[in-house]
Each structure stands twice: as C-alpha cells, then as structure tokens.
C-alpha cells in the first residue's frame, strides 16, 4: 500500500488551522444539525481513509460511539488494507459497524453489459454505497454524514448522488491538508493519515495520480484562487505552473453542477432553489 513520504505534516502557508477550535465547532455542528433534523444517531461509509475516519471521530464525540454506525462496503477488487484500516478505526473509536459486500449488486448489474469503463463501474459502486447508507439511515433513524473535503468538492472529484451525497457534511469546508492535521489531533493512527488517498474503485487507483498533482500543491493553489480570490496571474507570480493553474480552474468550472441543487425551471413567483432560499431550519 502506497504511503506518503515520512515528512512532518506541518500545514502549508494559508492552510494553518486551530485544530482544537475546529473540532469544537464541528462537533457542535454535527450534534446541532442532527438534532434539528430529528435524529440522534449518524451513519457513514468508512473507507479506511483519513476523511471518513475524521468524520467518524467527530460524530462519536458529538453523539457518542453507540450512536454512530460505520458501514464498511468493500467490492471484490477493494484493497484488503482498506478494510483492515476501517476496522482499526471502528475499534479505536468504539463505534458500531456493519459490513456490506457490494460485489453481488455491482456484478449482477454489469453482467450483461459489455465494454463498461472503469469510471462507469466506479460511479455505480459509489452510488450503490450511498443507496446502502440511506437504507441504513432508514433502519437506524440516523443522519447520513458526508465525508467529502473542500478540495474534492471544488475539483468535482466525487460522484453526484454517490460519495458526494449526504444529509450534512462536517468536512466540506476543510481542505485535504487540513483534514490530515485534524486527524492527527483526533488521534487517528499516523499510517492511516499518511497513506496515499484512494477512492479504492480499482486496484492501484490513487486520488493524486488521477488529479495529476499532490493534494498539498492543489490546496495551496486553491487557497489563492478561492479563499483569497487571486487572479491566475497572481498564482503564476506565486510560482504555480500555468498548466496547473489552467487545469485546476477548468476543474472548478466544469464541476459547478455538482455543487448545486438540480436547476429548476422557473414558472412561478417563488421557485425552490431560486427565490425560496431559506435554510433547512426555516420555520423552527
């Protein structure tokens, strides 16, 4: 299993974070928003990676380990190491867990379909896992927690109605670099924090190989372009290659549809998502 280099995980400039304060805010967010929706429990998919481990740790602090269900959902080609790491996190947190093998569902669907790409199969796997989570949510009366971080959301690196779906998302405003820092503060094992991130959709797949750049470099650029609203010329002056800047800007623009509700045609005075924009707790 690939690992990150053994170097300190000091956050790059612009990505510094007060970890104790962030934990306090996120724990309160989970507890408050779960309660507002009428739930006392949470369910999430545990992949064996750092993002889902952090989400699970925060949920356990917010709701108590007995009220958090972690779903381990391997496919036949999934890394055995991912399953082992997921189980380690469950034991560490004291949370509840369930294992659901998605192989029969995926293989049955694609059995009579020839020429299926790895991407298409991977998207189906992501959506199958989310369907399972929402069924577990109904069984458990539990809120579905998202695990997509800010880097993934901005780049569109996720499957619509798959891993990007959730009831609430405690990690969506944290860049990948910050999630790693938070993980160490929460006591997530360092080898899980440092291993090469992967959606585990096929053998040998890693996030950074697909993105084309390390998360640390991407996060530094995103801070400039998104948080500080710098222009591409200023990113060039900061030392980022023109090719990288162009690729990241295109990824942000082309994935905008993934970050919004489905666009509704306007035919009335107050259209959901266009004029009717009250927050979830409107009327409470």
Protein Blocks (a to p, Z undefined) as FASTA:
>chain_A
ZZdddddfbdcehiaccfklmmmmmmmmmmmmmmmnopabdcdddehiaklmmmmmmmmm
mnopklpccdddddfkbcfklmmmmmmmmmmnopacddddfklmmmmmmmmpghiafklm
mmmmmmmmmmmmmmmmmmnopacddfbdfklmmnopacehilmgcfbdcklmccfklmmm
mmmmnopafklmmpccdehlaghiafklmnopafklmmmmmmmmmmnopafklmmmnopa
fklmmmmmmmmmmmmmmmpccddddfbfbdghklmmcdfkgoZZ
